[in-house]
Amino acid sequence: MKAERLITYYDHHFNAAIQQLELYKQKSRPEALHQFRVNIKKTRAVFKMLKGLQPGKKLKRINHSVRLIFWKAGDVRDLQLKTAWLKRSRKKELLVFFKLEEELGDADAHFKKDIPHYENEMQELAQQALPLAENVMAQDVQAYFGKLVLHVKLTVTELPPHNEWHQLRKNIKQVLYSLHWLEETITLRLQKSLLIKTLDQLQDGIGHWHDEMLLKEWLGEKQAFLSEDTKVVQQFDVVWKKLVASLLEHEKAIKKLFTRINRMKFVSLREQ
């Protein structure tokens, strides 16, 4: 039996990504760009599974092309988030000093200029990849999901070092994505399980932690170029201390979730 829910999932998210890209071109809404990237992540999750079943140059080329567009959108999204963060923090002097709004405007204009090309390319890629998804069988999806869960189980038996947290989050998200490719009754049952809910909380917590780590690294790079303007230096010190304190809180919450997950039983798909 074919994996019909996988096919529907792939088709929905690839087309949703194209629609969000068009919406961003027309309305310039940051949320549309965010949703574009979310849908691309879900599409590429399917590619990741297909890679193990149908390796070849065709899939590799499609994935590479989609990834490049994802990265281009990511450059703009990164600047949007930094700008929004400083605005929320009410640090106008830092915003002006870093020239973030000017940088964002230039990057956004360049990206939008290429959107028509990206849309055409993605329409073609969507059609090229669809037959690959249509060849997947339901038992392939079940086997893949089982392997993913086992891998995550082995990863969370003890707290990994910080530099492995982001990859762990990717692995957990792959589990959560592939959950929607299973038979609907199994998906609904698993979504209610405390384990799946806690894994979702863990990946979300790591995501917030990782975002702030990237902000901290970015601020660290900027620190050497600070002016002697007192307001700029004061505002930098305030946001730096706030960021360090927030990171510590995220780490505490993440460690608690690891402890909670280790007390849980990782059940097999058959047991569900």
Buried (B, 14 or more C-beta within 10 A) or exposed (E): EBBBBBBEBBBBBBBBBBBBBBBBBEEEEBEBBBBBBBBBBBBBBBBBBBBEBBEEEEBEEBBEBBBEBBEBBBBBBBBBBBBEBBEEBEBEBBBEBBEBBEEBEEBBEEBBEEBEEBBEBBEEBBEBBEEBBBEBEBEBBBBBBBEBBEEBBEBBEEEEEEEEBBEBBBBBBBBBBBBBBBBEEBBEEBEEBEBBEBBBBBBBBBBBBBBBBBBBEEBEEEEEEBEEEEEBBEBBEBBBEEBEEBBEEBBEBBEEBBEBBEEBEBEEEEEE
